[in-house]
Amino acid sequence: MKYKDIVYNIKAKNFEKIYLLYGKEHYLIDNAIKLFKESLNESMIDFNLDILDGKEIMLDQLLSSIETLPFMDERKIVIVKDFELLMKGKKKNFSDKEEKIFAEHLENIPDTTVLVFAVYGDIDKKKSIVNKINKNGIAYNCEKISDMDLFKWTRKRFDENQITIENAQVMYFIESTGYKDKNNEFTLSDIENEIKKISSFAGKDTKVTNEIIDRLSQKKIENDIFKLIDYIGEKNSQNAIKILNDMINEGESVLGIFAMINRQFKIVLQIKELLNKGMNNKSIADKLKMSLFVVNKSIKISKNFTESMIIDMLNYILESDYKIKNGLMRDTLAIEMLVSQYCQRKVS
C-alpha cells in the first residue's frame, strides 16, 4: 500500500486495526497523525484520543488504553510514539513475558480501537511484534518521497501561499535543497520552512526567480559554510578563498559569515565533548536537537581542528567583529586573514 492510499483511507474513515508508521520522513508520520485526530468527533476528542510515550509506557497502561471503549464516537484512537518493543536496543519497561503477552494481544484489538505506532526512525524488523503488525494491520516506511510526488507536493505548497513561481523554478528550488540526495538529511519539514521563507520575502506580487531562491536558501548558505570550514581544515586556501568570495558576491555580509562560522565551531566544541563521553551520533543529535546531517558534518570538521585551534579561532572572530564595527579593520581583510592564518596552522 502506498502512503497516498493510507491517507485516502483515513480520510474515508476506512481504518485498519493497527498501523505502524516509521522512518526518517517525520512530516509524513505527523501528517498521518493529524488526519487520525481529525477523523474523531472534535467535541469528544479528549475522551477518544490517547497519545502515549512508547519509551515510558507500561504493559497494563497500554492494554487499558487499547481496551477502553470510545465515548460518543465510533472509535477510539491510540497513538504510541517510539514504542520500545519496536526499536533496537535493550528493553526498559517490558520483560520477555510481557512482550509475548502484548504480541499475542495484537491478534485481538477491539473493533472500536485504532492502534497507531509512530516511530521516528528505524525499527527492528526482526521483532515478533513487527510480524504481528504486518499480519494484522499495515506497516509503512515513511522514507523520502518520489521525484514526481515531491514536485507535486512542493508545487501545492507554493500555490497555497499564493506565490507566483514557474515549474522550472520549483524544480530549481527542489534541487537547491538537496532533498533527492540519499545521504542528505533534509526533510519535507525543512522544505516547507524554506517555502515559507521564500513566500514571506516574495509576497503575492513578486515572481520567484532562481536569484531569490539562491539568496534565501538557508541550506545553500549552511552548505557553503561547511565547505568553507572544510577547505580551511584541509589547508586548501585557494578553494576557501573562492567559496568565500562567492558568498560575498551573492550578498552574504562578512559579519554574517563570521557569525555562522562562530556558531558552527561552538557546535563542534559541544559535539567533541559529547563524543568524549562516549555518545554516538544519533544520541548527540537528539540531545542537541539537531539534524543528524549537521552532527555528522560537525564530527567530520572536528577531526581537522583541535580544541585549542577552535578556541583561538573563536577569539579571533570576536576580536575581528569588534574591529570591523569600530572601523579599525576592513571586513574583507579580516576574513581573508582568518582563512590565510588557519590554512597554515597544523593540527597537533
Contacts in CASP RR format, 6 or more apart in sequence:
PFRMAT RR
TARGET T0000
AUTHOR 0000-0000-0000
METHOD contacts of the structure
MODEL  1
MKYKDIVYNIKAKNFEKIYLLYGKEHYLIDNAIKLFKESLNESMIDFNLD
ILDGKEIMLDQLLSSIETLPFMDERKIVIVKDFELLMKGKKKNFSDKEEK
IFAEHLENIPDTTVLVFAVYGDIDKKKSIVNKINKNGIAYNCEKISDMDL
FKWTRKRFDENQITIENAQVMYFIESTGYKDKNNEFTLSDIENEIKKISS
FAGKDTKVTNEIIDRLSQKKIENDIFKLIDYIGEKNSQNAIKILNDMINE
GESVLGIFAMINRQFKIVLQIKELLNKGMNNKSIADKLKMSLFVVNKSIK
ISKNFTESMIIDMLNYILESDYKIKNGLMRDTLAIEMLVSQYCQRKVS
1 138 0 8 1.000
1 140 0 8 1.000
3 28 0 8 1.000
3 140 0 8 1.000
3 142 0 8 1.000
3 145 0 8 1.000
4 149 0 8 1.000
6 19 0 8 1.000
6 32 0 8 1.000
6 138 0 8 1.000
6 140 0 8 1.000
7 31 0 8 1.000
7 32 0 8 1.000
7 35 0 8 1.000
9 15 0 8 1.000
9 16 0 8 1.000
10 32 0 8 1.000
10 35 0 8 1.000
10 36 0 8 1.000
10 39 0 8 1.000
11 35 0 8 1.000
11 39 0 8 1.000
13 39 0 8 1.000
13 74 0 8 1.000
15 39 0 8 1.000
15 75 0 8 1.000
15 114 0 8 1.000
16 114 0 8 1.000
16 137 0 8 1.000
16 138 0 8 1.000
17 109 0 8 1.000
17 111 0 8 1.000
17 113 0 8 1.000
17 114 0 8 1.000
17 115 0 8 1.000
17 136 0 8 1.000
17 137 0 8 1.000
18 106 0 8 1.000
18 109 0 8 1.000
18 114 0 8 1.000
18 115 0 8 1.000
18 116 0 8 1.000
18 117 0 8 1.000
18 133 0 8 1.000
18 136 0 8 1.000
18 137 0 8 1.000
18 138 0 8 1.000
19 32 0 8 1.000
19 114 0 8 1.000
19 115 0 8 1.000
19 116 0 8 1.000
19 117 0 8 1.000
19 137 0 8 1.000
19 138 0 8 1.000
19 139 0 8 1.000
19 140 0 8 1.000
20 86 0 8 1.000
20 117 0 8 1.000
20 119 0 8 1.000
20 123 0 8 1.000
20 130 0 8 1.000
20 133 0 8 1.000
20 137 0 8 1.000
20 138 0 8 1.000
20 139 0 8 1.000
20 140 0 8 1.000
21 28 0 8 1.000
21 29 0 8 1.000
21 32 0 8 1.000
21 116 0 8 1.000
21 117 0 8 1.000
21 118 0 8 1.000
21 119 0 8 1.000
21 140 0 8 1.000
21 142 0 8 1.000
22 29 0 8 1.000
22 86 0 8 1.000
22 117 0 8 1.000
22 118 0 8 1.000
22 119 0 8 1.000
22 120 0 8 1.000
22 121 0 8 1.000
22 122 0 8 1.000
22 123 0 8 1.000
22 139 0 8 1.000
22 140 0 8 1.000
22 141 0 8 1.000
22 142 0 8 1.000
23 29 0 8 1.000
23 119 0 8 1.000
23 120 0 8 1.000
23 121 0 8 1.000
23 122 0 8 1.000
23 123 0 8 1.000
23 141 0 8 1.000
23 142 0 8 1.000
23 143 0 8 1.000
24 120 0 8 1.000
24 121 0 8 1.000
24 142 0 8 1.000
24 143 0 8 1.000
24 144 0 8 1.000
24 185 0 8 1.000
24 187 0 8 1.000
25 142 0 8 1.000
25 143 0 8 1.000
25 144 0 8 1.000
25 145 0 8 1.000
25 187 0 8 1.000
25 188 0 8 1.000
26 120 0 8 1.000
26 142 0 8 1.000
26 187 0 8 1.000
26 189 0 8 1.000
27 187 0 8 1.000
27 188 0 8 1.000
27 189 0 8 1.000
27 192 0 8 1.000
28 142 0 8 1.000
28 145 0 8 1.000
28 188 0 8 1.000
29 118 0 8 1.000
29 120 0 8 1.000
29 142 0 8 1.000
32 116 0 8 1.000
32 118 0 8 1.000
33 79 0 8 1.000
33 116 0 8 1.000
33 118 0 8 1.000
36 77 0 8 1.000
36 79 0 8 1.000
36 114 0 8 1.000
36 116 0 8 1.000
37 45 0 8 1.000
37 49 0 8 1.000
37 77 0 8 1.000
39 77 0 8 1.000
40 48 0 8 1.000
40 49 0 8 1.000
40 73 0 8 1.000
40 75 0 8 1.000
40 77 0 8 1.000
41 48 0 8 1.000
41 72 0 8 1.000
41 73 0 8 1.000
44 70 0 8 1.000
44 71 0 8 1.000
44 72 0 8 1.000
44 73 0 8 1.000
47 70 0 8 1.000
47 71 0 8 1.000
47 72 0 8 1.000
47 73 0 8 1.000
48 70 0 8 1.000
48 71 0 8 1.000
48 73 0 8 1.000
48 75 0 8 1.000
48 76 0 8 1.000
48 77 0 8 1.000
49 76 0 8 1.000
49 77 0 8 1.000
49 79 0 8 1.000
50 65 0 8 1.000
50 76 0 8 1.000
50 77 0 8 1.000
50 78 0 8 1.000
50 79 0 8 1.000
51 79 0 8 1.000
51 81 0 8 1.000
52 61 0 8 1.000
52 62 0 8 1.000
52 65 0 8 1.000
52 78 0 8 1.000
52 79 0 8 1.000
52 80 0 8 1.000
52 81 0 8 1.000
53 81 0 8 1.000
53 82 0 8 1.000
54 80 0 8 1.000
54 81 0 8 1.000
54 82 0 8 1.000
54 83 0 8 1.000
54 84 0 8 1.000
55 82 0 8 1.000
55 83 0 8 1.000
55 84 0 8 1.000
55 92 0 8 1.000
55 93 0 8 1.000
56 93 0 8 1.000
57 80 0 8 1.000
57 83 0 8 1.000
57 93 0 8 1.000
58 93 0 8 1.000
59 93 0 8 1.000
59 94 0 8 1.000
59 98 0 8 1.000
59 101 0 8 1.000
59 102 0 8 1.000
62 80 0 8 1.000
62 102 0 8 1.000
63 102 0 8 1.000
63 105 0 8 1.000
65 78 0 8 1.000
66 78 0 8 1.000
66 105 0 8 1.000
66 109 0 8 1.000
66 110 0 8 1.000
66 113 0 8 1.000
66 115 0 8 1.000
67 110 0 8 1.000
67 113 0 8 1.000
68 76 0 8 1.000
69 76 0 8 1.000
69 110 0 8 1.000
69 112 0 8 1.000
70 76 0 8 1.000
70 112 0 8 1.000
70 113 0 8 1.000
74 112 0 8 1.000
75 112 0 8 1.000
75 113 0 8 1.000
75 114 0 8 1.000
76 112 0 8 1.000
76 113 0 8 1.000
76 114 0 8 1.000
77 113 0 8 1.000
77 114 0 8 1.000
77 116 0 8 1.000
78 113 0 8 1.000
78 114 0 8 1.000
78 115 0 8 1.000
78 116 0 8 1.000
79 116 0 8 1.000
79 118 0 8 1.000
80 115 0 8 1.000
80 116 0 8 1.000
80 117 0 8 1.000
80 118 0 8 1.000
81 118 0 8 1.000
81 119 0 8 1.000
81 120 0 8 1.000
82 118 0 8 1.000
82 119 0 8 1.000
82 120 0 8 1.000
83 117 0 8 1.000
83 119 0 8 1.000
84 91 0 8 1.000
84 92 0 8 1.000
84 93 0 8 1.000
84 94 0 8 1.000
85 91 0 8 1.000
85 94 0 8 1.000
85 99 0 8 1.000
85 102 0 8 1.000
85 127 0 8 1.000
85 129 0 8 1.000
86 117 0 8 1.000
86 119 0 8 1.000
86 123 0 8 1.000
86 124 0 8 1.000
86 127 0 8 1.000
86 129 0 8 1.000
86 130 0 8 1.000
87 119 0 8 1.000
87 122 0 8 1.000
87 123 0 8 1.000
87 124 0 8 1.000
88 122 0 8 1.000
88 123 0 8 1.000
88 124 0 8 1.000
89 124 0 8 1.000
91 99 0 8 1.000
94 102 0 8 1.000
99 128 0 8 1.000
99 129 0 8 1.000
100 128 0 8 1.000
102 129 0 8 1.000
103 128 0 8 1.000
103 129 0 8 1.000
103 132 0 8 1.000
106 115 0 8 1.000
106 129 0 8 1.000
106 132 0 8 1.000
106 133 0 8 1.000
106 136 0 8 1.000
107 132 0 8 1.000
107 136 0 8 1.000
109 115 0 8 1.000
109 136 0 8 1.000
117 133 0 8 1.000
123 130 0 8 1.000
124 130 0 8 1.000
130 139 0 8 1.000
133 139 0 8 1.000
144 150 0 8 1.000
144 179 0 8 1.000
144 180 0 8 1.000
144 182 0 8 1.000
145 153 0 8 1.000
145 188 0 8 1.000
147 180 0 8 1.000
150 174 0 8 1.000
150 179 0 8 1.000
150 180 0 8 1.000
151 167 0 8 1.000
151 170 0 8 1.000
151 171 0 8 1.000
151 174 0 8 1.000
153 188 0 8 1.000
154 170 0 8 1.000
154 173 0 8 1.000
154 174 0 8 1.000
154 191 0 8 1.000
154 195 0 8 1.000
155 167 0 8 1.000
155 170 0 8 1.000
157 191 0 8 1.000
157 192 0 8 1.000
157 195 0 8 1.000
158 165 0 8 1.000
158 170 0 8 1.000
158 195 0 8 1.000
158 199 0 8 1.000
158 208 0 8 1.000
161 195 0 8 1.000
161 196 0 8 1.000
161 199 0 8 1.000
162 203 0 8 1.000
162 204 0 8 1.000
163 198 0 8 1.000
163 199 0 8 1.000
163 202 0 8 1.000
163 203 0 8 1.000
163 204 0 8 1.000
163 208 0 8 1.000
164 202 0 8 1.000
164 204 0 8 1.000
164 206 0 8 1.000
164 207 0 8 1.000
164 208 0 8 1.000
165 173 0 8 1.000
165 207 0 8 1.000
165 208 0 8 1.000
166 207 0 8 1.000
169 208 0 8 1.000
169 209 0 8 1.000
169 210 0 8 1.000
169 213 0 8 1.000
172 210 0 8 1.000
172 213 0 8 1.000
173 194 0 8 1.000
173 195 0 8 1.000
173 198 0 8 1.000
173 208 0 8 1.000
173 213 0 8 1.000
173 217 0 8 1.000
174 180 0 8 1.000
174 191 0 8 1.000
176 213 0 8 1.000
176 214 0 8 1.000
176 217 0 8 1.000
176 219 0 8 1.000
176 220 0 8 1.000
177 186 0 8 1.000
177 190 0 8 1.000
177 191 0 8 1.000
177 194 0 8 1.000
177 217 0 8 1.000
177 219 0 8 1.000
178 184 0 8 1.000
178 186 0 8 1.000
178 219 0 8 1.000
179 186 0 8 1.000
179 187 0 8 1.000
179 188 0 8 1.000
179 190 0 8 1.000
179 191 0 8 1.000
184 293 0 8 1.000
185 291 0 8 1.000
185 292 0 8 1.000
185 293 0 8 1.000
185 294 0 8 1.000
185 296 0 8 1.000
186 219 0 8 1.000
186 293 0 8 1.000
190 219 0 8 1.000
194 216 0 8 1.000
194 217 0 8 1.000
194 218 0 8 1.000
194 219 0 8 1.000
197 216 0 8 1.000
197 218 0 8 1.000
198 208 0 8 1.000
198 212 0 8 1.000
198 213 0 8 1.000
198 216 0 8 1.000
201 212 0 8 1.000
201 216 0 8 1.000
202 208 0 8 1.000
202 212 0 8 1.000
206 212 0 8 1.000
214 220 0 8 1.000
214 250 0 8 1.000
215 250 0 8 1.000
215 251 0 8 1.000
221 247 0 8 1.000
221 252 0 8 1.000
221 260 0 8 1.000
222 260 0 8 1.000
222 294 0 8 1.000
224 243 0 8 1.000
224 246 0 8 1.000
224 247 0 8 1.000
225 257 0 8 1.000
225 260 0 8 1.000
225 261 0 8 1.000
225 264 0 8 1.000
226 264 0 8 1.000
226 297 0 8 1.000
226 301 0 8 1.000
227 239 0 8 1.000
227 243 0 8 1.000
228 240 0 8 1.000
228 243 0 8 1.000
228 244 0 8 1.000
228 247 0 8 1.000
228 257 0 8 1.000
228 261 0 8 1.000
228 339 0 8 1.000
229 261 0 8 1.000
229 264 0 8 1.000
229 265 0 8 1.000
229 301 0 8 1.000
230 300 0 8 1.000
230 301 0 8 1.000
230 304 0 8 1.000
231 237 0 8 1.000
231 239 0 8 1.000
231 240 0 8 1.000
231 243 0 8 1.000
231 343 0 8 1.000
232 240 0 8 1.000
232 304 0 8 1.000
232 339 0 8 1.000
232 342 0 8 1.000
232 343 0 8 1.000
233 301 0 8 1.000
233 304 0 8 1.000
233 305 0 8 1.000
233 342 0 8 1.000
233 343 0 8 1.000
234 304 0 8 1.000
235 343 0 8 1.000
235 344 0 8 1.000
236 343 0 8 1.000
237 339 0 8 1.000
237 340 0 8 1.000
237 343 0 8 1.000
240 339 0 8 1.000
240 343 0 8 1.000
241 336 0 8 1.000
241 339 0 8 1.000
244 257 0 8 1.000
244 335 0 8 1.000
244 336 0 8 1.000
244 339 0 8 1.000
247 257 0 8 1.000
248 254 0 8 1.000
248 257 0 8 1.000
248 332 0 8 1.000
253 331 0 8 1.000
254 324 0 8 1.000
254 331 0 8 1.000
254 332 0 8 1.000
254 334 0 8 1.000
254 335 0 8 1.000
255 321 0 8 1.000
255 324 0 8 1.000
255 325 0 8 1.000
255 331 0 8 1.000
257 335 0 8 1.000
258 317 0 8 1.000
258 320 0 8 1.000
258 321 0 8 1.000
258 334 0 8 1.000
258 335 0 8 1.000
261 313 0 8 1.000
261 317 0 8 1.000
262 314 0 8 1.000
262 317 0 8 1.000
262 318 0 8 1.000
264 298 0 8 1.000
264 301 0 8 1.000
265 305 0 8 1.000
265 310 0 8 1.000
265 313 0 8 1.000
265 314 0 8 1.000
266 314 0 8 1.000
267 288 0 8 1.000
267 290 0 8 1.000
267 294 0 8 1.000
267 298 0 8 1.000
268 298 0 8 1.000
268 301 0 8 1.000
268 302 0 8 1.000
268 305 0 8 1.000
268 310 0 8 1.000
269 307 0 8 1.000
269 310 0 8 1.000
269 311 0 8 1.000
270 288 0 8 1.000
271 284 0 8 1.000
271 288 0 8 1.000
271 295 0 8 1.000
271 298 0 8 1.000
271 299 0 8 1.000
271 302 0 8 1.000
272 302 0 8 1.000
272 307 0 8 1.000
274 283 0 8 1.000
274 284 0 8 1.000
274 287 0 8 1.000
274 288 0 8 1.000
275 284 0 8 1.000
275 299 0 8 1.000
275 302 0 8 1.000
279 287 0 8 1.000
281 292 0 8 1.000
281 295 0 8 1.000
281 296 0 8 1.000
281 299 0 8 1.000
282 292 0 8 1.000
284 290 0 8 1.000
284 295 0 8 1.000
285 291 0 8 1.000
285 292 0 8 1.000
285 294 0 8 1.000
285 295 0 8 1.000
288 295 0 8 1.000
304 347 0 8 1.000
305 313 0 8 1.000
305 347 0 8 1.000
306 347 0 8 1.000
306 348 0 8 1.000
309 342 0 8 1.000
309 345 0 8 1.000
309 347 0 8 1.000
313 338 0 8 1.000
313 342 0 8 1.000
316 338 0 8 1.000
316 341 0 8 1.000
317 338 0 8 1.000
320 329 0 8 1.000
320 334 0 8 1.000
320 335 0 8 1.000
320 338 0 8 1.000
322 328 0 8 1.000
323 329 0 8 1.000
323 334 0 8 1.000
324 330 0 8 1.000
324 331 0 8 1.000
324 334 0 8 1.000
END
